[in-house]
């Protein structure tokens, strides 16, 4: 495979704070010799883990982007043990356009891994992370929300990786986000995900689904920022005292999972979607969760969407206008005791 065309003035081995950009050459109609400039910064001091902290993998998922921008301005080198690489908006063209997919090539960056140095901007970015960034880091923190399409009960989440030592590292870091639910998820929409690429390299991977839809509430911003700070303290890259949920006066996190294809309920036809349940609610099999109404056929009975098992409605569709095949609900279930034991 070819060498990455990305250039940067950042020296990843240098101590202290550095601000820069990752530059991808490209052309468009008003500029034959253009650069896509993706802001990046590093802060480093002494011995400790190297953490990649990134958001905007999907452009329209903003709370993590704000959390990282605030953090990178506030951290002092003397509080760091190791290194943090900040990329607040990795898919900056999509973030500027408020889209999930890159407007440059129409691709979902989170399906482009391991990437291709000879491909489009998204392929080149994925390839650079895979070949230049991931090999340098111990931890990958990739902050998401449900985007405009899905509203999640704000939670940290992770894959249930097979390697038990890696699983334990990931579970402890995920738990340090101090969210009400900690969610084990499955990949139901294709391959080539960033976290999977990093997991396959043995990294500790921490990801979130901080709400979603167009609105981000103040509590979601607070949770995004406080949780991130606590995870960095847990990882020992940032000085401070780790707080547990008990320290915050909260009950333990509830570990839940949606690992079967049936846990993801899709729209059987197009219509206007109404959810009957709030995210985070316990539901029982057969319970009506929501309905689809038909603009052109108000005489038709709505199509009722029922729970196909007992569970927790961890997410539902955000926009009302719905096309056939859109995700409507994600139903999660409590994680078995035997699996929970592997987290400790
Ligand atoms: Zn996302």
py3Dmol code that shows the C-alpha trace and the ligand (Angstrom):
import py3Dmol

protein = """\
ATOM      1  CA  UNK A   1       0.000   0.000   0.000  1.00  0.00           C
ATOM      2  CA  UNK A   2       1.181   3.557  -0.723  1.00  0.00           C
ATOM      3  CA  UNK A   3       2.562   6.028   1.798  1.00  0.00           C
ATOM      4  CA  UNK A   4      -0.038   8.352   3.338  1.00  0.00           C
ATOM      5  CA  UNK A   5      -0.359  11.704   1.510  1.00  0.00           C
ATOM      6  CA  UNK A   6      -1.149  13.379   4.859  1.00  0.00           C
ATOM      7  CA  UNK A   7       1.399  15.914   6.113  1.00  0.00           C
ATOM      8  CA  UNK A   8       1.654  17.562   9.537  1.00  0.00           C
ATOM      9  CA  UNK A   9       4.091  19.727  11.487  1.00  0.00           C
ATOM     10  CA  UNK A  10       3.188  17.901  14.710  1.00  0.00           C
ATOM     11  CA  UNK A  11       6.082  15.924  16.201  1.00  0.00           C
ATOM     12  CA  UNK A  12       4.350  13.112  18.064  1.00  0.00           C
ATOM     13  CA  UNK A  13       7.410  12.457  20.235  1.00  0.00           C
ATOM     14  CA  UNK A  14       7.887  16.039  21.427  1.00  0.00           C
ATOM     15  CA  UNK A  15       6.957  17.000  25.018  1.00  0.00           C
ATOM     16  CA  UNK A  16       4.765  20.008  25.880  1.00  0.00           C
ATOM     17  CA  UNK A  17       1.749  21.361  24.007  1.00  0.00           C
ATOM     18  CA  UNK A  18       1.659  21.526  20.205  1.00  0.00           C
ATOM     19  CA  UNK A  19      -1.135  22.805  17.935  1.00  0.00           C
ATOM     20  CA  UNK A  20      -1.307  21.893  14.267  1.00  0.00           C
ATOM     21  CA  UNK A  21      -3.261  20.317  11.461  1.00  0.00           C
ATOM     22  CA  UNK A  22      -3.328  17.102   9.481  1.00  0.00           C
ATOM     23  CA  UNK A  23      -3.298  18.130   5.822  1.00  0.00           C
ATOM     24  CA  UNK A  24      -4.908  16.079   3.068  1.00  0.00           C
ATOM     25  CA  UNK A  25      -4.337  17.338  -0.489  1.00  0.00           C
ATOM     26  CA  UNK A  26      -7.498  17.601  -2.585  1.00  0.00           C
ATOM     27  CA  UNK A  27      -9.053  19.575  -5.418  1.00  0.00           C
ATOM     28  CA  UNK A  28     -12.394  21.241  -5.879  1.00  0.00           C
ATOM     29  CA  UNK A  29     -13.837  23.576  -8.465  1.00  0.00           C
ATOM     30  CA  UNK A  30     -12.521  26.800  -6.894  1.00  0.00           C
ATOM     31  CA  UNK A  31      -9.091  25.462  -5.915  1.00  0.00           C
ATOM     32  CA  UNK A  32      -6.996  23.013  -7.854  1.00  0.00           C
ATOM     33  CA  UNK A  33      -4.360  22.775  -5.119  1.00  0.00           C
ATOM     34  CA  UNK A  34      -6.312  22.677  -1.875  1.00  0.00           C
ATOM     35  CA  UNK A  35      -5.667  21.149   1.543  1.00  0.00           C
ATOM     36  CA  UNK A  36      -8.238  19.670   3.853  1.00  0.00           C
ATOM     37  CA  UNK A  37      -6.857  20.847   7.218  1.00  0.00           C
ATOM     38  CA  UNK A  38      -7.934  18.815  10.252  1.00  0.00           C
ATOM     39  CA  UNK A  39      -7.013  20.438  13.599  1.00  0.00           C
ATOM     40  CA  UNK A  40      -4.881  18.278  15.897  1.00  0.00           C
ATOM     41  CA  UNK A  41      -2.961  18.963  19.108  1.00  0.00           C
ATOM     42  CA  UNK A  42      -0.747  16.992  21.445  1.00  0.00           C
ATOM     43  CA  UNK A  43       0.190  17.441  25.070  1.00  0.00           C
ATOM     44  CA  UNK A  44       2.911  15.308  26.600  1.00  0.00           C
ATOM     45  CA  UNK A  45       5.075  15.036  29.669  1.00  0.00           C
ATOM     46  CA  UNK A  46       7.086  12.188  31.175  1.00  0.00           C
ATOM     47  CA  UNK A  47       6.086   8.537  31.430  1.00  0.00           C
ATOM     48  CA  UNK A  48       2.543   7.245  31.031  1.00  0.00           C
ATOM     49  CA  UNK A  49       0.007   6.043  28.486  1.00  0.00           C
ATOM     50  CA  UNK A  50      -0.627   7.667  25.118  1.00  0.00           C
ATOM     51  CA  UNK A  51      -4.312   8.428  24.581  1.00  0.00           C
ATOM     52  CA  UNK A  52      -5.967   9.351  21.277  1.00  0.00           C
ATOM     53  CA  UNK A  53      -8.973  11.529  22.052  1.00  0.00           C
ATOM     54  CA  UNK A  54     -11.214  12.170  19.071  1.00  0.00           C
ATOM     55  CA  UNK A  55     -14.751  13.086  18.052  1.00  0.00           C
ATOM     56  CA  UNK A  56     -16.599  14.080  14.894  1.00  0.00           C
ATOM     57  CA  UNK A  57     -16.069  10.665  13.297  1.00  0.00           C
ATOM     58  CA  UNK A  58     -19.666  11.362  12.334  1.00  0.00           C
ATOM     59  CA  UNK A  59     -19.800  15.102  11.642  1.00  0.00           C
ATOM     60  CA  UNK A  60     -23.202  15.859  13.189  1.00  0.00           C
ATOM     61  CA  UNK A  61     -22.290  14.428  16.623  1.00  0.00           C
ATOM     62  CA  UNK A  62     -21.194  17.523  18.501  1.00  0.00           C
ATOM     63  CA  UNK A  63     -21.043  17.057  22.322  1.00  0.00           C
ATOM     64  CA  UNK A  64     -17.731  15.156  22.129  1.00  0.00           C
ATOM     65  CA  UNK A  65     -16.286  17.800  19.783  1.00  0.00           C
ATOM     66  CA  UNK A  66     -17.120  20.523  22.303  1.00  0.00           C
ATOM     67  CA  UNK A  67     -15.835  18.414  25.227  1.00  0.00           C
ATOM     68  CA  UNK A  68     -12.464  17.935  23.499  1.00  0.00           C
ATOM     69  CA  UNK A  69     -12.160  21.589  22.426  1.00  0.00           C
ATOM     70  CA  UNK A  70     -12.768  22.685  26.029  1.00  0.00           C
ATOM     71  CA  UNK A  71     -10.361  20.100  27.432  1.00  0.00           C
ATOM     72  CA  UNK A  72      -7.489  20.816  25.028  1.00  0.00           C
ATOM     73  CA  UNK A  73      -7.596  24.515  25.973  1.00  0.00           C
ATOM     74  CA  UNK A  74      -7.732  23.851  29.704  1.00  0.00           C
ATOM     75  CA  UNK A  75      -5.120  21.148  30.313  1.00  0.00           C
ATOM     76  CA  UNK A  76      -1.730  22.065  31.738  1.00  0.00           C
ATOM     77  CA  UNK A  77       1.363  20.093  30.786  1.00  0.00           C
ATOM     78  CA  UNK A  78       2.332  19.655  34.441  1.00  0.00           C
ATOM     79  CA  UNK A  79      -0.857  17.627  35.034  1.00  0.00           C
ATOM     80  CA  UNK A  80      -0.056  15.113  32.271  1.00  0.00           C
ATOM     81  CA  UNK A  81       1.760  11.786  32.681  1.00  0.00           C
ATOM     82  CA  UNK A  82       2.204  10.421  29.173  1.00  0.00           C
ATOM     83  CA  UNK A  83       0.590  11.894  26.079  1.00  0.00           C
ATOM     84  CA  UNK A  84      -2.825  12.930  24.758  1.00  0.00           C
ATOM     85  CA  UNK A  85      -3.418  13.390  21.017  1.00  0.00           C
ATOM     86  CA  UNK A  86      -6.527  15.526  20.455  1.00  0.00           C
ATOM     87  CA  UNK A  87      -8.500  15.479  17.207  1.00  0.00           C
ATOM     88  CA  UNK A  88     -11.767  17.265  18.059  1.00  0.00           C
ATOM     89  CA  UNK A  89     -13.388  16.974  14.614  1.00  0.00           C
ATOM     90  CA  UNK A  90     -11.747  14.251  12.571  1.00  0.00           C
ATOM     91  CA  UNK A  91     -14.407  14.497   9.869  1.00  0.00           C
ATOM     92  CA  UNK A  92     -14.372  18.302   9.795  1.00  0.00           C
ATOM     93  CA  UNK A  93     -16.084  18.660   6.387  1.00  0.00           C
ATOM     94  CA  UNK A  94     -19.040  16.700   7.785  1.00  0.00           C
ATOM     95  CA  UNK A  95     -19.016  18.661  11.065  1.00  0.00           C
ATOM     96  CA  UNK A  96     -19.165  21.942   9.118  1.00  0.00           C
ATOM     97  CA  UNK A  97     -22.033  20.617   7.020  1.00  0.00           C
ATOM     98  CA  UNK A  98     -23.912  19.047   9.979  1.00  0.00           C
ATOM     99  CA  UNK A  99     -23.884  15.692   8.212  1.00  0.00           C
ATOM    100  CA  UNK A 100     -23.041  12.166   9.294  1.00  0.00           C
ATOM    101  CA  UNK A 101     -21.200  11.324   6.076  1.00  0.00           C
ATOM    102  CA  UNK A 102     -18.344  13.281   4.509  1.00  0.00           C
ATOM    103  CA  UNK A 103     -19.668  15.771   1.925  1.00  0.00           C
ATOM    104  CA  UNK A 104     -16.345  15.361   0.054  1.00  0.00           C
ATOM    105  CA  UNK A 105     -16.894  11.734  -0.903  1.00  0.00           C
ATOM    106  CA  UNK A 106     -20.249  10.692   0.571  1.00  0.00           C
ATOM    107  CA  UNK A 107     -18.540   8.085   2.746  1.00  0.00           C
ATOM    108  CA  UNK A 108     -19.105   7.052   6.363  1.00  0.00           C
ATOM    109  CA  UNK A 109     -15.605   7.411   7.881  1.00  0.00           C
ATOM    110  CA  UNK A 110     -16.601   4.809  10.462  1.00  0.00           C
ATOM    111  CA  UNK A 111     -16.930   2.193   7.684  1.00  0.00           C
ATOM    112  CA  UNK A 112     -13.652   3.044   5.904  1.00  0.00           C
ATOM    113  CA  UNK A 113     -11.167   1.150   8.100  1.00  0.00           C
ATOM    114  CA  UNK A 114      -8.433   0.020   7.713  1.00  0.00           C
ATOM    115  CA  UNK A 115      -8.443   2.690   4.986  1.00  0.00           C
ATOM    116  CA  UNK A 116      -6.578   3.293   1.755  1.00  0.00           C
ATOM    117  CA  UNK A 117      -3.796   5.832   1.083  1.00  0.00           C
ATOM    118  CA  UNK A 118      -4.840   5.931  -2.591  1.00  0.00           C
ATOM    119  CA  UNK A 119      -8.558   6.414  -1.903  1.00  0.00           C
ATOM    120  CA  UNK A 120     -10.806   9.386  -1.141  1.00  0.00           C
ATOM    121  CA  UNK A 121     -10.399  11.797   1.818  1.00  0.00           C
ATOM    122  CA  UNK A 122     -12.229   9.420   4.201  1.00  0.00           C
ATOM    123  CA  UNK A 123     -10.141   6.429   3.065  1.00  0.00           C
ATOM    124  CA  UNK A 124      -6.926   8.467   3.479  1.00  0.00           C
ATOM    125  CA  UNK A 125      -7.910   9.600   6.997  1.00  0.00           C
ATOM    126  CA  UNK A 126      -8.787   6.046   8.063  1.00  0.00           C
ATOM    127  CA  UNK A 127      -5.486   4.765   6.645  1.00  0.00           C
ATOM    128  CA  UNK A 128      -3.535   7.470   8.511  1.00  0.00           C
ATOM    129  CA  UNK A 129      -5.178   6.584  11.821  1.00  0.00           C
ATOM    130  CA  UNK A 130      -4.542   2.871  11.224  1.00  0.00           C
ATOM    131  CA  UNK A 131      -0.908   3.221  10.181  1.00  0.00           C
ATOM    132  CA  UNK A 132       0.376   6.381  11.924  1.00  0.00           C
ATOM    133  CA  UNK A 133      -1.762   7.109  14.995  1.00  0.00           C
ATOM    134  CA  UNK A 134      -3.063   3.802  16.392  1.00  0.00           C
ATOM    135  CA  UNK A 135       0.413   2.212  16.538  1.00  0.00           C
ATOM    136  CA  UNK A 136       1.552   5.112  18.786  1.00  0.00           C
ATOM    137  CA  UNK A 137      -1.305   4.936  21.309  1.00  0.00           C
ATOM    138  CA  UNK A 138      -2.464   2.695  24.155  1.00  0.00           C
ATOM    139  CA  UNK A 139      -6.004   4.045  24.348  1.00  0.00           C
ATOM    140  CA  UNK A 140      -8.505   5.242  21.732  1.00  0.00           C
ATOM    141  CA  UNK A 141     -11.416   7.387  22.954  1.00  0.00           C
ATOM    142  CA  UNK A 142     -13.894   7.993  20.099  1.00  0.00           C
ATOM    143  CA  UNK A 143     -16.856  10.118  21.231  1.00  0.00           C
ATOM    144  CA  UNK A 144     -20.179   9.643  19.402  1.00  0.00           C
ATOM    145  CA  UNK A 145     -23.855  10.466  19.779  1.00  0.00           C
ATOM    146  CA  UNK A 146     -26.741   8.928  17.896  1.00  0.00           C
ATOM    147  CA  UNK A 147     -26.331  11.721  15.329  1.00  0.00           C
ATOM    148  CA  UNK A 148     -29.436  13.339  13.953  1.00  0.00           C
ATOM    149  CA  UNK A 149     -30.949   9.933  13.253  1.00  0.00           C
ATOM    150  CA  UNK A 150     -31.099   8.325  16.707  1.00  0.00           C
ATOM    151  CA  UNK A 151     -31.658   9.533  20.252  1.00  0.00           C
ATOM    152  CA  UNK A 152     -29.775   7.481  22.862  1.00  0.00           C
ATOM    153  CA  UNK A 153     -30.081   7.514  26.605  1.00  0.00           C
ATOM    154  CA  UNK A 154     -26.597   9.069  27.052  1.00  0.00           C
ATOM    155  CA  UNK A 155     -24.180   6.232  27.735  1.00  0.00           C
ATOM    156  CA  UNK A 156     -20.649   4.965  27.338  1.00  0.00           C
ATOM    157  CA  UNK A 157     -20.439   1.816  25.249  1.00  0.00           C
ATOM    158  CA  UNK A 158     -18.042  -0.845  24.037  1.00  0.00           C
ATOM    159  CA  UNK A 159     -17.682  -4.062  22.094  1.00  0.00           C
ATOM    160  CA  UNK A 160     -17.491  -7.299  24.089  1.00  0.00           C
ATOM    161  CA  UNK A 161     -13.999  -8.185  22.847  1.00  0.00           C
ATOM    162  CA  UNK A 162     -12.807 -11.790  23.193  1.00  0.00           C
ATOM    163  CA  UNK A 163      -9.425 -11.045  24.812  1.00  0.00           C
ATOM    164  CA  UNK A 164     -10.253 -11.035  28.541  1.00  0.00           C
ATOM    165  CA  UNK A 165      -7.374  -8.785  29.621  1.00  0.00           C
ATOM    166  CA  UNK A 166      -8.303  -6.197  26.967  1.00  0.00           C
ATOM    167  CA  UNK A 167     -12.007  -6.581  27.827  1.00  0.00           C
ATOM    168  CA  UNK A 168     -11.313  -5.816  31.472  1.00  0.00           C
ATOM    169  CA  UNK A 169      -9.248  -2.711  30.606  1.00  0.00           C
ATOM    170  CA  UNK A 170     -12.037  -1.502  28.321  1.00  0.00           C
ATOM    171  CA  UNK A 171     -14.815  -2.225  30.851  1.00  0.00           C
ATOM    172  CA  UNK A 172     -13.029  -0.359  33.671  1.00  0.00           C
ATOM    173  CA  UNK A 173     -12.401   2.661  31.427  1.00  0.00           C
ATOM    174  CA  UNK A 174     -15.986   2.556  30.114  1.00  0.00           C
ATOM    175  CA  UNK A 175     -17.305   2.394  33.678  1.00  0.00           C
ATOM    176  CA  UNK A 176     -15.152   5.424  34.585  1.00  0.00           C
ATOM    177  CA  UNK A 177     -17.407   7.503  32.312  1.00  0.00           C
ATOM    178  CA  UNK A 178     -19.923   7.173  35.182  1.00  0.00           C
ATOM    179  CA  UNK A 179     -22.975   6.927  32.904  1.00  0.00           C
ATOM    180  CA  UNK A 180     -26.265   5.412  34.169  1.00  0.00           C
ATOM    181  CA  UNK A 181     -26.037   2.668  31.546  1.00  0.00           C
ATOM    182  CA  UNK A 182     -22.888   1.056  30.127  1.00  0.00           C
ATOM    183  CA  UNK A 183     -23.833  -0.536  26.832  1.00  0.00           C
ATOM    184  CA  UNK A 184     -22.401  -3.528  24.939  1.00  0.00           C
ATOM    185  CA  UNK A 185     -23.340  -3.044  21.293  1.00  0.00           C
ATOM    186  CA  UNK A 186     -23.170  -5.003  18.056  1.00  0.00           C
ATOM    187  CA  UNK A 187     -22.234  -3.832  14.557  1.00  0.00           C
ATOM    188  CA  UNK A 188     -25.491  -4.111  12.635  1.00  0.00           C
ATOM    189  CA  UNK A 189     -24.695  -1.803   9.713  1.00  0.00           C
ATOM    190  CA  UNK A 190     -21.579  -3.042   7.979  1.00  0.00           C
ATOM    191  CA  UNK A 191     -17.859  -3.500   8.604  1.00  0.00           C
ATOM    192  CA  UNK A 192     -14.814  -1.230   8.658  1.00  0.00           C
ATOM    193  CA  UNK A 193     -15.447   0.478  12.016  1.00  0.00           C
ATOM    194  CA  UNK A 194     -12.766   2.556  13.703  1.00  0.00           C
ATOM    195  CA  UNK A 195     -13.139   0.919  17.160  1.00  0.00           C
ATOM    196  CA  UNK A 196     -12.855  -2.579  15.675  1.00  0.00           C
ATOM    197  CA  UNK A 197      -9.609  -1.641  13.908  1.00  0.00           C
ATOM    198  CA  UNK A 198      -8.188  -0.271  17.172  1.00  0.00           C
ATOM    199  CA  UNK A 199      -9.479  -3.264  19.189  1.00  0.00           C
ATOM    200  CA  UNK A 200      -7.824  -5.660  16.748  1.00  0.00           C
ATOM    201  CA  UNK A 201      -4.544  -3.896  17.562  1.00  0.00           C
ATOM    202  CA  UNK A 202      -5.124  -4.574  21.293  1.00  0.00           C
ATOM    203  CA  UNK A 203      -5.962  -0.992  22.260  1.00  0.00           C
ATOM    204  CA  UNK A 204      -8.202   0.039  25.157  1.00  0.00           C
ATOM    205  CA  UNK A 205     -11.158   1.539  23.274  1.00  0.00           C
ATOM    206  CA  UNK A 206     -13.724   3.805  24.949  1.00  0.00           C
ATOM    207  CA  UNK A 207     -16.723   5.076  22.990  1.00  0.00           C
ATOM    208  CA  UNK A 208     -19.967   6.864  23.817  1.00  0.00           C
ATOM    209  CA  UNK A 209     -23.455   7.553  22.503  1.00  0.00           C
ATOM    210  CA  UNK A 210     -24.134  10.941  24.115  1.00  0.00           C
ATOM    211  CA  UNK A 211     -27.752  11.538  23.179  1.00  0.00           C
ATOM    212  CA  UNK A 212     -28.389  12.496  19.584  1.00  0.00           C
ATOM    213  CA  UNK A 213     -30.937  14.376  17.530  1.00  0.00           C
ATOM    214  CA  UNK A 214     -30.441  18.084  16.831  1.00  0.00           C
ATOM    215  CA  UNK A 215     -30.656  19.249  20.444  1.00  0.00           C
ATOM    216  CA  UNK A 216     -27.930  18.715  23.036  1.00  0.00           C
ATOM    217  CA  UNK A 217     -29.106  19.474  26.570  1.00  0.00           C
ATOM    218  CA  UNK A 218     -26.914  20.952  29.304  1.00  0.00           C
ATOM    219  CA  UNK A 219     -26.907  17.653  31.288  1.00  0.00           C
ATOM    220  CA  UNK A 220     -25.605  15.784  28.216  1.00  0.00           C
ATOM    221  CA  UNK A 221     -22.796  18.326  27.778  1.00  0.00           C
ATOM    222  CA  UNK A 222     -21.936  18.036  31.489  1.00  0.00           C
ATOM    223  CA  UNK A 223     -21.908  14.236  31.341  1.00  0.00           C
ATOM    224  CA  UNK A 224     -19.787  14.259  28.159  1.00  0.00           C
ATOM    225  CA  UNK A 225     -17.205  16.541  29.770  1.00  0.00           C
ATOM    226  CA  UNK A 226     -17.137  15.258  33.363  1.00  0.00           C
ATOM    227  CA  UNK A 227     -17.080  11.626  32.218  1.00  0.00           C
ATOM    228  CA  UNK A 228     -14.226  12.267  29.807  1.00  0.00           C
ATOM    229  CA  UNK A 229     -12.199  13.997  32.520  1.00  0.00           C
ATOM    230  CA  UNK A 230     -12.749  11.056  34.887  1.00  0.00           C
ATOM    231  CA  UNK A 231     -11.746   8.515  32.201  1.00  0.00           C
ATOM    232  CA  UNK A 232      -8.463  10.380  31.618  1.00  0.00           C
ATOM    233  CA  UNK A 233      -7.801  10.343  35.393  1.00  0.00           C
ATOM    234  CA  UNK A 234      -8.679   6.629  35.480  1.00  0.00           C
ATOM    235  CA  UNK A 235      -6.149   6.038  32.681  1.00  0.00           C
ATOM    236  CA  UNK A 236      -3.558   7.913  34.786  1.00  0.00           C
ATOM    237  CA  UNK A 237      -2.677  10.227  31.896  1.00  0.00           C
ATOM    238  CA  UNK A 238      -4.259  13.145  33.784  1.00  0.00           C
ATOM    239  CA  UNK A 239      -3.584  14.028  37.431  1.00  0.00           C
ATOM    240  CA  UNK A 240      -6.517  13.949  39.835  1.00  0.00           C
ATOM    241  CA  UNK A 241      -8.657  11.621  41.913  1.00  0.00           C
ATOM    242  CA  UNK A 242     -10.894   9.193  40.067  1.00  0.00           C
ATOM    243  CA  UNK A 243     -14.545   9.466  41.100  1.00  0.00           C
ATOM    244  CA  UNK A 244     -16.861   6.451  41.165  1.00  0.00           C
ATOM    245  CA  UNK A 245     -20.625   6.710  40.777  1.00  0.00           C
ATOM    246  CA  UNK A 246     -20.861   6.023  44.525  1.00  0.00           C
ATOM    247  CA  UNK A 247     -18.686   9.109  45.125  1.00  0.00           C
ATOM    248  CA  UNK A 248     -21.251  11.067  43.096  1.00  0.00           C
ATOM    249  CA  UNK A 249     -24.135   9.663  45.165  1.00  0.00           C
ATOM    250  CA  UNK A 250     -25.336   7.503  42.269  1.00  0.00           C
ATOM    251  CA  UNK A 251     -26.188   3.775  42.083  1.00  0.00           C
ATOM    252  CA  UNK A 252     -23.771   1.506  40.143  1.00  0.00           C
ATOM    253  CA  UNK A 253     -23.861   1.690  36.350  1.00  0.00           C
ATOM    254  CA  UNK A 254     -26.305  -0.781  34.794  1.00  0.00           C
ATOM    255  CA  UNK A 255     -24.495  -2.921  32.209  1.00  0.00           C
ATOM    256  CA  UNK A 256     -26.784  -3.698  29.301  1.00  0.00           C
ATOM    257  CA  UNK A 257     -26.277  -5.306  25.905  1.00  0.00           C
ATOM    258  CA  UNK A 258     -27.876  -5.426  22.469  1.00  0.00           C
ATOM    259  CA  UNK A 259     -25.874  -8.132  20.728  1.00  0.00           C
ATOM    260  CA  UNK A 260     -28.562  -9.874  18.619  1.00  0.00           C
ATOM    261  CA  UNK A 261     -29.882  -8.600  15.277  1.00  0.00           C
ATOM    262  CA  UNK A 262     -33.434  -8.763  16.733  1.00  0.00           C
ATOM    263  CA  UNK A 263     -32.481  -6.119  19.322  1.00  0.00           C
ATOM    264  CA  UNK A 264     -32.539  -3.514  16.534  1.00  0.00           C
ATOM    265  CA  UNK A 265     -36.070  -2.762  15.272  1.00  0.00           C
ATOM    266  CA  UNK A 266     -36.401  -1.186  11.815  1.00  0.00           C
ATOM    267  CA  UNK A 267     -39.346   0.617  10.179  1.00  0.00           C
ATOM    268  CA  UNK A 268     -41.439  -1.857   8.141  1.00  0.00           C
ATOM    269  CA  UNK A 269     -42.747   1.022   6.001  1.00  0.00           C
ATOM    270  CA  UNK A 270     -42.396   4.788   5.652  1.00  0.00           C
ATOM    271  CA  UNK A 271     -44.445   7.168   7.796  1.00  0.00           C
ATOM    272  CA  UNK A 272     -44.464   9.640  10.673  1.00  0.00           C
ATOM    273  CA  UNK A 273     -42.928   8.059  13.766  1.00  0.00           C
ATOM    274  CA  UNK A 274     -44.148   8.520  17.317  1.00  0.00           C
ATOM    275  CA  UNK A 275     -42.381   6.888  20.269  1.00  0.00           C
ATOM    276  CA  UNK A 276     -44.582   5.960  23.229  1.00  0.00           C
ATOM    277  CA  UNK A 277     -41.617   5.403  25.562  1.00  0.00           C
ATOM    278  CA  UNK A 278     -38.711   7.481  26.823  1.00  0.00           C
ATOM    279  CA  UNK A 279     -35.216   6.154  26.269  1.00  0.00           C
ATOM    280  CA  UNK A 280     -33.914   4.308  29.329  1.00  0.00           C
ATOM    281  CA  UNK A 281     -37.362   2.809  30.053  1.00  0.00           C
ATOM    282  CA  UNK A 282     -37.912  -0.881  30.881  1.00  0.00           C
ATOM    283  CA  UNK A 283     -40.388  -2.439  28.437  1.00  0.00           C
ATOM    284  CA  UNK A 284     -41.992  -5.882  28.162  1.00  0.00           C
ATOM    285  CA  UNK A 285     -42.486  -8.206  25.190  1.00  0.00           C
ATOM    286  CA  UNK A 286     -45.547  -7.231  23.148  1.00  0.00           C
ATOM    287  CA  UNK A 287     -45.696  -3.726  24.619  1.00  0.00           C
ATOM    288  CA  UNK A 288     -46.492  -1.046  22.015  1.00  0.00           C
ATOM    289  CA  UNK A 289     -43.325   1.062  21.755  1.00  0.00           C
ATOM    290  CA  UNK A 290     -44.435   3.457  19.062  1.00  0.00           C
ATOM    291  CA  UNK A 291     -46.388   3.917  15.855  1.00  0.00           C
ATOM    292  CA  UNK A 292     -46.066   4.971  12.223  1.00  0.00           C
ATOM    293  CA  UNK A 293     -48.747   7.262  10.731  1.00  0.00           C
ATOM    294  CA  UNK A 294     -49.372   7.822   7.021  1.00  0.00           C
ATOM    295  CA  UNK A 295     -49.560  11.383   5.699  1.00  0.00           C
ATOM    296  CA  UNK A 296     -51.311  10.317   2.508  1.00  0.00           C
ATOM    297  CA  UNK A 297     -53.655   7.846   4.221  1.00  0.00           C
ATOM    298  CA  UNK A 298     -55.021   9.281   7.467  1.00  0.00           C
ATOM    299  CA  UNK A 299     -57.882   6.761   7.115  1.00  0.00           C
ATOM    300  CA  UNK A 300     -55.404   3.897   7.642  1.00  0.00           C
ATOM    301  CA  UNK A 301     -54.783   2.546  11.129  1.00  0.00           C
ATOM    302  CA  UNK A 302     -51.263   3.397  12.301  1.00  0.00           C
ATOM    303  CA  UNK A 303     -48.701   0.601  12.251  1.00  0.00           C
ATOM    304  CA  UNK A 304     -47.900  -0.235  15.871  1.00  0.00           C
ATOM    305  CA  UNK A 305     -44.288  -1.149  16.685  1.00  0.00           C
ATOM    306  CA  UNK A 306     -44.145  -3.679  19.524  1.00  0.00           C
ATOM    307  CA  UNK A 307     -41.310  -4.808  21.760  1.00  0.00           C
ATOM    308  CA  UNK A 308     -40.110  -8.208  20.549  1.00  0.00           C
ATOM    309  CA  UNK A 309     -38.643  -9.051  23.985  1.00  0.00           C
ATOM    310  CA  UNK A 310     -38.443  -7.749  27.541  1.00  0.00           C
ATOM    311  CA  UNK A 311     -35.716  -5.129  27.718  1.00  0.00           C
ATOM    312  CA  UNK A 312     -34.652  -1.504  28.028  1.00  0.00           C
ATOM    313  CA  UNK A 313     -35.409   0.951  25.224  1.00  0.00           C
ATOM    314  CA  UNK A 314     -31.898   2.430  25.162  1.00  0.00           C
ATOM    315  CA  UNK A 315     -32.473   4.423  21.943  1.00  0.00           C
ATOM    316  CA  UNK A 316     -35.235   5.429  19.560  1.00  0.00           C
ATOM    317  CA  UNK A 317     -35.378   7.216  16.228  1.00  0.00           C
ATOM    318  CA  UNK A 318     -34.905  10.992  16.545  1.00  0.00           C
ATOM    319  CA  UNK A 319     -36.614  12.520  13.443  1.00  0.00           C
ATOM    320  CA  UNK A 320     -40.360  12.082  13.077  1.00  0.00           C
ATOM    321  CA  UNK A 321     -40.265  11.650   9.298  1.00  0.00           C
ATOM    322  CA  UNK A 322     -39.292   8.038   8.702  1.00  0.00           C
ATOM    323  CA  UNK A 323     -38.420   5.958   5.666  1.00  0.00           C
ATOM    324  CA  UNK A 324     -38.855   2.220   5.375  1.00  0.00           C
ATOM    325  CA  UNK A 325     -35.793   0.542   6.909  1.00  0.00           C
ATOM    326  CA  UNK A 326     -34.845   3.357   9.301  1.00  0.00           C
ATOM    327  CA  UNK A 327     -33.888   2.190  12.795  1.00  0.00           C
ATOM    328  CA  UNK A 328     -36.775   2.873  15.219  1.00  0.00           C
ATOM    329  CA  UNK A 329     -35.692   1.260  18.494  1.00  0.00           C
ATOM    330  CA  UNK A 330     -32.734  -0.454  20.082  1.00  0.00           C
ATOM    331  CA  UNK A 331     -33.823  -2.845  22.848  1.00  0.00           C
ATOM    332  CA  UNK A 332     -31.084  -3.763  25.294  1.00  0.00           C
ATOM    333  CA  UNK A 333     -30.972  -6.420  27.990  1.00  0.00           C
ATOM    334  CA  UNK A 334     -29.158  -6.766  31.285  1.00  0.00           C
ATOM    335  CA  UNK A 335     -25.730  -8.353  30.949  1.00  0.00           C
ATOM    336  CA  UNK A 336     -25.394 -11.795  32.575  1.00  0.00           C
ATOM    337  CA  UNK A 337     -23.536 -12.127  35.847  1.00  0.00           C
ATOM    338  CA  UNK A 338     -20.945 -14.464  34.288  1.00  0.00           C
ATOM    339  CA  UNK A 339     -20.000 -11.761  31.742  1.00  0.00           C
ATOM    340  CA  UNK A 340     -19.964  -9.013  34.400  1.00  0.00           C
ATOM    341  CA  UNK A 341     -17.386 -11.066  36.331  1.00  0.00           C
ATOM    342  CA  UNK A 342     -14.982 -10.713  33.384  1.00  0.00           C
ATOM    343  CA  UNK A 343     -15.048  -6.913  33.841  1.00  0.00           C
ATOM    344  CA  UNK A 344     -13.607  -6.907  37.349  1.00  0.00           C
TER     345      UNK A 344
END
"""
ligand_1 = """\
1
ZN
Zn -21.451 8.209 15.455
"""
view = py3Dmol.view(width=600, height=400)
view.addModel(protein, "pdb")
view.setStyle({"model": 0}, {"cartoon": {"style": "trace"}})
view.addModel(ligand_1, "xyz")
view.setStyle({"model": 1}, {"stick": {}})
view.zoomTo()
view.show()
